[in-house]
Amino acid sequence: MRKLYFLLPGTGGKFACGGLWAELKTMRLAQQLCPAEVVTYRQREKDTLFLDDLLQSPPDDEAIFVLSWGFDVPKLIRQVGDRPAIYHAHSAGYGFSVPARIPIITVSRNTLGYWGQRAPHSLIYYLPNEISEEFCDRHLPRDIDVLVQARKSSSYLLNQLVPALKKECNVCVVDSYVEDLAALFNRAKVYLYDSAEYWALQRVSEGFGLQPLEAIACGCQVFSSVNGGLSDYLDPEFNCRKIAGYSTEFDIFRIKQVLENGAQSGIQSGAQSSVDSARDYGFLQEYRKNNILQKLEMILGEVNRFFDHQKTYPSSILPLTKYRFIRLFLSKNFEKIKRRLH
C-alpha cells in the first residue's frame, strides 16, 4: 500500500466543520491499513507537513495525495501535477472536472451518481462516512422534547416552526460547537434538520448529512429534509419524517403526535418504529467502522493496482469534452435526419 497524504487547509479553527471531522476520521481509518498523515496547504501547523514544502521534493510514485476540500480541488490538482492523487468527494455540484487519471471516492450514492455522469471514464468508488460507536441509544431519560442545531437550518425552521413549537413543548436550539453530540442526542426525543435551503444557497449539494443519521443511531425521532446525500439513508415514514411538509401547522401536528406517543415508541407506519428498523435490518451497520474499514481496504487495494498500471499504460479512452460532446450530438441528430429522409 502506498502512503496517503490527506490534503486539508487546516485542522481546526476557521476550518472546523463536519467535513473536516469526517476527513480526519477517514484518515484515522486509513492508518489502520497503510501509512497516512495530514498535509495542510493554507496554514502551517506545528508537527504537520505543509504542501508547498512537500512539493519541493522530487515526485514520489509511492505516495498518494487525497484531495477533498471542494472549492480548492481544481487548484490542488494543478499543484500536485502528475503525482498519484485521489479525489475524496463529499458534496457535488462544484462544476469542475476531474481527469481520468485521478480515481474518485464518494461518500454518498448521490455523489456517486453525480460523478458517474460527470466523469464516465474515471474509477469511482462508494465509501460512506463512519458513524462512531458512541452514537448509540443509551436508554437514558430524555429532557429535551425537540432539538435543533442552528447551523445549516432553514429560515422556515428557525423563524416559523421553532417559535411556534416553543409554545407547545420544550425546544432546545444549539448555535455553538457541541463537544459531546452523542450525549445531546440521547437527551432529545425529536431532532429537526432542514438543510435544503442552506445547500441551495451554497450552490452545491448536501454531501452526506451526518447529524440525522447520528441522531437516529441515538434513538431520536428525526424530522429532516431529504436533499442530496440525505436521500441515501433517509426513508420518510419508515426511519424519519419529512420536515417542512406543506404547512407549519401540519409539521407541529406530526411532531406533537410523535411526542405524545413517546420517543421510544417510534413512528407508527403499520410496521416497526424507526429505531427498531435500524436494529432489526442492520440499517446502521453499513455506516459502522467494520464495514467502512473492509470497503476502504478493498478500494485502496484497487487504487494501488491502478497506479501501478498507470506507470506503463497511458489512457486510451477519449474524454467527453465539450467539443467532442457537440460533435457526437450533431452526428447523432444528422443520422436521425438521414433516416427520416429515407
Secondary structure as a PSIPRED ss2 file (coil, helix, strand):
# PSIPRED VFORMAT (PSIPRED V4.0)

   1 M C   1.000  0.000  0.000
   2 R C   1.000  0.000  0.000
   3 K E   0.000  0.000  1.000
   4 L E   0.000  0.000  1.000
   5 Y E   0.000  0.000  1.000
   6 F E   0.000  0.000  1.000
   7 L E   0.000  0.000  1.000
   8 L E   0.000  0.000  1.000
   9 P C   1.000  0.000  0.000
  10 G C   1.000  0.000  0.000
  11 T C   1.000  0.000  0.000
  12 G C   1.000  0.000  0.000
  13 G H   0.000  1.000  0.000
  14 K H   0.000  1.000  0.000
  15 F H   0.000  1.000  0.000
  16 A C   1.000  0.000  0.000
  17 C C   1.000  0.000  0.000
  18 G H   0.000  1.000  0.000
  19 G H   0.000  1.000  0.000
  20 L H   0.000  1.000  0.000
  21 W H   0.000  1.000  0.000
  22 A H   0.000  1.000  0.000
  23 E H   0.000  1.000  0.000
  24 L H   0.000  1.000  0.000
  25 K H   0.000  1.000  0.000
  26 T H   0.000  1.000  0.000
  27 M H   0.000  1.000  0.000
  28 R H   0.000  1.000  0.000
  29 L H   0.000  1.000  0.000
  30 A H   0.000  1.000  0.000
  31 Q C   1.000  0.000  0.000
  32 Q C   1.000  0.000  0.000
  33 L C   1.000  0.000  0.000
  34 C C   1.000  0.000  0.000
  35 P C   1.000  0.000  0.000
  36 A E   0.000  0.000  1.000
  37 E E   0.000  0.000  1.000
  38 V E   0.000  0.000  1.000
  39 V E   0.000  0.000  1.000
  40 T E   0.000  0.000  1.000
  41 Y C   1.000  0.000  0.000
  42 R C   1.000  0.000  0.000
  43 Q C   1.000  0.000  0.000
  44 R C   1.000  0.000  0.000
  45 E C   1.000  0.000  0.000
  46 K C   1.000  0.000  0.000
  47 D C   1.000  0.000  0.000
  48 T C   1.000  0.000  0.000
  49 L E   0.000  0.000  1.000
  50 F E   0.000  0.000  1.000
  51 L H   0.000  1.000  0.000
  52 D H   0.000  1.000  0.000
  53 D H   0.000  1.000  0.000
  54 L H   0.000  1.000  0.000
  55 L C   1.000  0.000  0.000
  56 Q C   1.000  0.000  0.000
  57 S C   1.000  0.000  0.000
  58 P C   1.000  0.000  0.000
  59 P C   1.000  0.000  0.000
  60 D C   1.000  0.000  0.000
  61 D C   1.000  0.000  0.000
  62 E C   1.000  0.000  0.000
  63 A E   0.000  0.000  1.000
  64 I E   0.000  0.000  1.000
  65 F E   0.000  0.000  1.000
  66 V E   0.000  0.000  1.000
  67 L E   0.000  0.000  1.000
  68 S C   1.000  0.000  0.000
  69 W C   1.000  0.000  0.000
  70 G H   0.000  1.000  0.000
  71 F H   0.000  1.000  0.000
  72 D H   0.000  1.000  0.000
  73 V H   0.000  1.000  0.000
  74 P H   0.000  1.000  0.000
  75 K H   0.000  1.000  0.000
  76 L H   0.000  1.000  0.000
  77 I H   0.000  1.000  0.000
  78 R H   0.000  1.000  0.000
  79 Q H   0.000  1.000  0.000
  80 V H   0.000  1.000  0.000
  81 G C   1.000  0.000  0.000
  82 D C   1.000  0.000  0.000
  83 R C   1.000  0.000  0.000
  84 P C   1.000  0.000  0.000
  85 A E   0.000  0.000  1.000
  86 I E   0.000  0.000  1.000
  87 Y E   0.000  0.000  1.000
  88 H E   0.000  0.000  1.000
  89 A E   0.000  0.000  1.000
  90 H C   1.000  0.000  0.000
  91 S C   1.000  0.000  0.000
  92 A C   1.000  0.000  0.000
  93 G C   1.000  0.000  0.000
  94 Y C   1.000  0.000  0.000
  95 G C   1.000  0.000  0.000
  96 F C   1.000  0.000  0.000
  97 S C   1.000  0.000  0.000
  98 V C   1.000  0.000  0.000
  99 P C   1.000  0.000  0.000
 100 A C   1.000  0.000  0.000
 101 R C   1.000  0.000  0.000
 102 I C   1.000  0.000  0.000
 103 P C   1.000  0.000  0.000
 104 I E   0.000  0.000  1.000
 105 I E   0.000  0.000  1.000
 106 T E   0.000  0.000  1.000
 107 V C   1.000  0.000  0.000
 108 S C   1.000  0.000  0.000
 109 R H   0.000  1.000  0.000
 110 N H   0.000  1.000  0.000
 111 T H   0.000  1.000  0.000
 112 L H   0.000  1.000  0.000
 113 G H   0.000  1.000  0.000
 114 Y H   0.000  1.000  0.000
 115 W H   0.000  1.000  0.000
 116 G H   0.000  1.000  0.000
 117 Q H   0.000  1.000  0.000
 118 R H   0.000  1.000  0.000
 119 A C   1.000  0.000  0.000
 120 P C   1.000  0.000  0.000
 121 H C   1.000  0.000  0.000
 122 S C   1.000  0.000  0.000
 123 L C   1.000  0.000  0.000
 124 I E   0.000  0.000  1.000
 125 Y E   0.000  0.000  1.000
 126 Y E   0.000  0.000  1.000
 127 L C   1.000  0.000  0.000
 128 P C   1.000  0.000  0.000
 129 N C   1.000  0.000  0.000
 130 E C   1.000  0.000  0.000
 131 I C   1.000  0.000  0.000
 132 S C   1.000  0.000  0.000
 133 E C   1.000  0.000  0.000
 134 E C   1.000  0.000  0.000
 135 F C   1.000  0.000  0.000
 136 C C   1.000  0.000  0.000
 137 D C   1.000  0.000  0.000
 138 R C   1.000  0.000  0.000
 139 H C   1.000  0.000  0.000
 140 L C   1.000  0.000  0.000
 141 P C   1.000  0.000  0.000
 142 R C   1.000  0.000  0.000
 143 D C   1.000  0.000  0.000
 144 I E   0.000  0.000  1.000
 145 D E   0.000  0.000  1.000
 146 V E   0.000  0.000  1.000
 147 L E   0.000  0.000  1.000
 148 V E   0.000  0.000  1.000
 149 Q E   0.000  0.000  1.000
 150 A C   1.000  0.000  0.000
 151 R C   1.000  0.000  0.000
 152 K C   1.000  0.000  0.000
 153 S C   1.000  0.000  0.000
 154 S C   1.000  0.000  0.000
 155 S H   0.000  1.000  0.000
 156 Y H   0.000  1.000  0.000
 157 L H   0.000  1.000  0.000
 158 L H   0.000  1.000  0.000
 159 N H   0.000  1.000  0.000
 160 Q H   0.000  1.000  0.000
 161 L H   0.000  1.000  0.000
 162 V H   0.000  1.000  0.000
 163 P H   0.000  1.000  0.000
 164 A H   0.000  1.000  0.000
 165 L H   0.000  1.000  0.000
 166 K H   0.000  1.000  0.000
 167 K C   1.000  0.000  0.000
 168 E C   1.000  0.000  0.000
 169 C C   1.000  0.000  0.000
 170 N C   1.000  0.000  0.000
 171 V E   0.000  0.000  1.000
 172 C E   0.000  0.000  1.000
 173 V E   0.000  0.000  1.000
 174 V E   0.000  0.000  1.000
 175 D C   1.000  0.000  0.000
 176 S C   1.000  0.000  0.000
 177 Y C   1.000  0.000  0.000
 178 V C   1.000  0.000  0.000
 179 E C   1.000  0.000  0.000
 180 D C   1.000  0.000  0.000
 181 L H   0.000  1.000  0.000
 182 A H   0.000  1.000  0.000
 183 A H   0.000  1.000  0.000
 184 L H   0.000  1.000  0.000
 185 F H   0.000  1.000  0.000
 186 N C   1.000  0.000  0.000
 187 R C   1.000  0.000  0.000
 188 A E   0.000  0.000  1.000
 189 K E   0.000  0.000  1.000
 190 V E   0.000  0.000  1.000
 191 Y E   0.000  0.000  1.000
 192 L E   0.000  0.000  1.000
 193 Y E   0.000  0.000  1.000
 194 D C   1.000  0.000  0.000
 195 S C   1.000  0.000  0.000
 196 A H   0.000  1.000  0.000
 197 E H   0.000  1.000  0.000
 198 Y H   0.000  1.000  0.000
 199 W H   0.000  1.000  0.000
 200 A H   0.000  1.000  0.000
 201 L H   0.000  1.000  0.000
 202 Q H   0.000  1.000  0.000
 203 R C   1.000  0.000  0.000
 204 V C   1.000  0.000  0.000
 205 S C   1.000  0.000  0.000
 206 E C   1.000  0.000  0.000
 207 G C   1.000  0.000  0.000
 208 F C   1.000  0.000  0.000
 209 G C   1.000  0.000  0.000
 210 L H   0.000  1.000  0.000
 211 Q H   0.000  1.000  0.000
 212 P H   0.000  1.000  0.000
 213 L H   0.000  1.000  0.000
 214 E H   0.000  1.000  0.000
 215 A H   0.000  1.000  0.000
 216 I H   0.000  1.000  0.000
 217 A H   0.000  1.000  0.000
 218 C C   1.000  0.000  0.000
 219 G C   1.000  0.000  0.000
 220 C C   1.000  0.000  0.000
 221 Q E   0.000  0.000  1.000
 222 V E   0.000  0.000  1.000
 223 F E   0.000  0.000  1.000
 224 S E   0.000  0.000  1.000
 225 S C   1.000  0.000  0.000
 226 V C   1.000  0.000  0.000
 227 N C   1.000  0.000  0.000
 228 G H   0.000  1.000  0.000
 229 G H   0.000  1.000  0.000
 230 L H   0.000  1.000  0.000
 231 S H   0.000  1.000  0.000
 232 D H   0.000  1.000  0.000
 233 Y C   1.000  0.000  0.000
 234 L C   1.000  0.000  0.000
 235 D C   1.000  0.000  0.000
 236 P E   0.000  0.000  1.000
 237 E C   1.000  0.000  0.000
 238 F C   1.000  0.000  0.000
 239 N C   1.000  0.000  0.000
 240 C E   0.000  0.000  1.000
 241 R E   0.000  0.000  1.000
 242 K E   0.000  0.000  1.000
 243 I C   1.000  0.000  0.000
 244 A C   1.000  0.000  0.000
 245 G C   1.000  0.000  0.000
 246 Y C   1.000  0.000  0.000
 247 S C   1.000  0.000  0.000
 248 T H   0.000  1.000  0.000
 249 E H   0.000  1.000  0.000
 250 F H   0.000  1.000  0.000
 251 D H   0.000  1.000  0.000
 252 I H   0.000  1.000  0.000
 253 F H   0.000  1.000  0.000
 254 R H   0.000  1.000  0.000
 255 I H   0.000  1.000  0.000
 256 K H   0.000  1.000  0.000
 257 Q H   0.000  1.000  0.000
 258 V H   0.000  1.000  0.000
 259 L H   0.000  1.000  0.000
 260 E H   0.000  1.000  0.000
 261 N H   0.000  1.000  0.000
 262 G C   1.000  0.000  0.000
 263 A C   1.000  0.000  0.000
 264 Q C   1.000  0.000  0.000
 265 S C   1.000  0.000  0.000
 266 G C   1.000  0.000  0.000
 267 I C   1.000  0.000  0.000
 268 Q C   1.000  0.000  0.000
 269 S C   1.000  0.000  0.000
 270 G C   1.000  0.000  0.000
 271 A C   1.000  0.000  0.000
 272 Q C   1.000  0.000  0.000
 273 S C   1.000  0.000  0.000
 274 S H   0.000  1.000  0.000
 275 V H   0.000  1.000  0.000
 276 D H   0.000  1.000  0.000
 277 S H   0.000  1.000  0.000
 278 A H   0.000  1.000  0.000
 279 R H   0.000  1.000  0.000
 280 D H   0.000  1.000  0.000
 281 Y C   1.000  0.000  0.000
 282 G C   1.000  0.000  0.000
 283 F C   1.000  0.000  0.000
 284 L C   1.000  0.000  0.000
 285 Q H   0.000  1.000  0.000
 286 E H   0.000  1.000  0.000
 287 Y H   0.000  1.000  0.000
 288 R C   1.000  0.000  0.000
 289 K H   0.000  1.000  0.000
 290 N H   0.000  1.000  0.000
 291 N H   0.000  1.000  0.000
 292 I H   0.000  1.000  0.000
 293 L H   0.000  1.000  0.000
 294 Q H   0.000  1.000  0.000
 295 K H   0.000  1.000  0.000
 296 L H   0.000  1.000  0.000
 297 E H   0.000  1.000  0.000
 298 M H   0.000  1.000  0.000
 299 I H   0.000  1.000  0.000
 300 L H   0.000  1.000  0.000
 301 G H   0.000  1.000  0.000
 302 E H   0.000  1.000  0.000
 303 V H   0.000  1.000  0.000
 304 N H   0.000  1.000  0.000
 305 R H   0.000  1.000  0.000
 306 F H   0.000  1.000  0.000
 307 F H   0.000  1.000  0.000
 308 D H   0.000  1.000  0.000
 309 H H   0.000  1.000  0.000
 310 Q H   0.000  1.000  0.000
 311 K C   1.000  0.000  0.000
 312 T C   1.000  0.000  0.000
 313 Y C   1.000  0.000  0.000
 314 P C   1.000  0.000  0.000
 315 S C   1.000  0.000  0.000
 316 S C   1.000  0.000  0.000
 317 I C   1.000  0.000  0.000
 318 L C   1.000  0.000  0.000
 319 P C   1.000  0.000  0.000
 320 L C   1.000  0.000  0.000
 321 T C   1.000  0.000  0.000
 322 K H   0.000  1.000  0.000
 323 Y H   0.000  1.000  0.000
 324 R H   0.000  1.000  0.000
 325 F H   0.000  1.000  0.000
 326 I H   0.000  1.000  0.000
 327 R H   0.000  1.000  0.000
 328 L H   0.000  1.000  0.000
 329 F H   0.000  1.000  0.000
 330 L H   0.000  1.000  0.000
 331 S H   0.000  1.000  0.000
 332 K H   0.000  1.000  0.000
 333 N H   0.000  1.000  0.000
 334 F H   0.000  1.000  0.000
 335 E H   0.000  1.000  0.000
 336 K H   0.000  1.000  0.000
 337 I H   0.000  1.000  0.000
 338 K H   0.000  1.000  0.000
 339 R H   0.000  1.000  0.000
 340 R H   0.000  1.000  0.000
 341 L H   0.000  1.000  0.000
 342 H C   1.000  0.000  0.000
